[in-house]
Amino acid sequence: MMNNHPAIENQQHGSGGRYVLTVDGLESEMTYVRDSGRMTIEHTFVPDTQRGRGLGFALVSRAVEDARAQGIKIVPVCSYAATLFARHPQWRDVLAG
């Protein structure tokens, strides 16, 4: 699992966006929408050949860091993100109630 996140880019488009991490020419992404001080994580995708390397975790972890810095809450609609939130109680401070 990756302990740092190299060059994760946050591409914002209106009320939505995506975090993108490119490794070996392949993109992993986490998509979201934002409104009223909340970020809803909709989908996380990592190419099959790159699964198990911590890339999805790095994307969600970056969103958590950004949410803390911006004072917003996260709604993890994506099943992968929801599973990570269940496994990481230290993220509860940014979990929307």
Secondary structure, 3 states (H helix, E strand, C coil): CCCCCCCCEEEEECCEEEEEEEECCEEEEEEEEEECCEEEEEEEECCHHHCCCCHHHHHHHHHHHHHHHHCCEEEECCHHHHHHHHHCHHHHHHECC
